[in-house]
Amino acid sequence: WHLLLAARDAIAMGIEAGQSDRIHEKAETVPKLAQAVMRESSDLSQAKRARVKSGVTQLSKVSEHLCTIAESGDSKILLGDLKRIDRALRLIRAQYPEDSLPFSTQSSGGHAAGHH
């Protein structure tokens, strides 16, 4: 989970700095990191696991889109994708009790897992 949040924060920093290579590099790691979280979800109820899977699917799609458009430098689109990542992370995080896994309440940037 922490690696997933760190990737999200690195993507955000890449967007802020206009570093398309950083966005692309970190976006490529997100699907595997999200799948690792999914593998750790075997003890959740079927309904919660389905929501985690939905979040993982969303993260994969958004990450793929980020990789495709990172070169464009269109900050409006990139920031929209970052918001979609944050929503998917909140969806995933909401399926777990506070103390069940090593989840922080906020990423280092303070956006990814916070309750908004």
C-alpha positions as CSV (number, residue, x, y, z in Angstrom):
1,W,0.0,0.0,0.0
2,H,2.7,2.4,0.9
3,L,4.5,1.9,-2.4
4,L,1.2,2.5,-4.2
5,L,0.8,5.8,-2.3
6,A,4.4,6.7,-3.0
7,A,3.8,6.1,-6.8
8,R,0.7,8.3,-6.6
9,D,2.7,11.1,-4.9
10,A,5.5,10.8,-7.5
11,I,3.0,11.1,-10.3
12,A,1.6,14.2,-8.6
13,M,5.1,15.7,-8.3
14,G,5.8,14.9,-11.9
15,I,2.6,16.7,-13.0
16,E,3.5,19.7,-10.9
17,A,7.0,19.8,-12.3
18,G,6.0,19.0,-15.9
19,Q,8.2,15.9,-15.9
20,S,6.5,13.5,-18.4
21,D,9.2,10.9,-18.0
22,R,8.6,10.7,-14.2
23,I,4.8,10.5,-14.7
24,H,5.2,7.7,-17.3
25,E,7.7,5.8,-15.1
26,K,5.6,5.9,-12.0
27,A,2.3,5.3,-13.8
28,E,3.8,2.1,-15.2
29,T,4.3,0.7,-11.7
30,V,0.8,1.4,-10.4
31,P,-1.0,-1.7,-11.9
32,K,1.4,-4.2,-10.3
33,L,1.3,-2.4,-7.0
34,A,-2.5,-2.4,-7.1
35,Q,-2.5,-6.1,-7.9
36,A,-0.3,-6.7,-4.8
37,V,-2.9,-4.9,-2.7
38,M,-5.6,-7.1,-4.3
39,R,-3.7,-10.3,-3.4
40,E,-3.6,-9.1,0.3
41,S,-7.4,-8.8,0.3
42,S,-8.3,-12.5,0.6
43,D,-9.7,-12.0,4.1
44,L,-12.3,-9.4,3.0
45,S,-15.9,-10.2,2.4
46,Q,-16.9,-11.0,-1.2
47,A,-18.6,-7.6,-1.5
48,K,-15.5,-5.7,-0.2
49,R,-13.2,-7.7,-2.4
50,A,-15.3,-6.8,-5.4
51,R,-14.9,-3.1,-4.5
52,V,-11.2,-3.5,-4.1
53,K,-11.1,-5.2,-7.5
54,S,-13.0,-2.3,-9.0
55,G,-10.5,0.2,-7.5
56,V,-7.6,-1.9,-8.9
57,T,-9.2,-2.0,-12.3
58,Q,-9.7,1.8,-12.2
59,L,-6.1,2.4,-11.2
60,S,-4.9,0.2,-14.1
61,K,-7.0,2.1,-16.6
62,V,-6.0,5.5,-15.3
63,S,-2.4,4.5,-15.2
64,E,-2.5,3.3,-18.8
65,H,-4.1,6.6,-19.8
66,L,-1.4,8.6,-17.9
67,C,1.3,6.7,-19.8
68,T,-0.4,7.5,-23.1
69,I,-0.9,11.2,-22.4
70,A,2.1,12.1,-20.2
71,E,4.0,13.5,-23.2
72,S,1.2,15.9,-24.0
73,G,1.9,18.0,-20.9
74,D,-1.8,18.9,-20.7
75,S,-2.0,19.6,-17.0
76,K,-5.8,19.7,-17.0
77,I,-6.0,16.2,-18.3
78,L,-3.2,15.0,-16.1
79,L,-4.7,16.5,-12.9
80,G,-8.1,14.9,-13.8
81,D,-6.4,11.5,-14.0
82,L,-4.7,12.2,-10.6
83,K,-8.2,12.9,-9.1
84,R,-9.3,9.6,-10.6
85,I,-6.4,7.8,-9.0
86,D,-7.3,9.4,-5.6
87,R,-10.9,8.3,-5.9
88,A,-9.8,4.7,-6.7
89,L,-7.4,4.8,-3.8
90,R,-10.1,6.0,-1.4
91,L,-12.4,3.3,-2.7
92,I,-9.8,0.6,-2.0
93,R,-8.9,2.1,1.4
94,A,-12.5,2.2,2.6
95,Q,-12.8,-1.6,2.4
96,Y,-10.3,-2.2,5.2
97,P,-10.5,-1.6,9.0
98,E,-8.1,1.1,10.1
99,D,-5.7,-1.4,11.7
100,S,-6.0,-4.4,9.4
101,L,-3.1,-3.6,7.0
102,P,-0.3,-1.1,7.0
103,F,-2.5,1.7,5.7
104,S,-1.7,5.2,6.5
105,T,-4.5,7.7,6.8
106,Q,-2.7,10.0,4.4
107,S,0.0,9.7,1.8
108,S,3.1,11.8,2.1
109,G,1.3,14.3,-0.1
110,G,-1.8,14.2,2.0
111,H,-4.2,13.4,-0.8
112,A,-4.3,9.8,-1.7
113,A,-6.0,8.0,1.2
114,G,-7.4,10.9,3.1
115,H,-11.2,11.0,3.6
116,H,-12.5,13.9,1.5
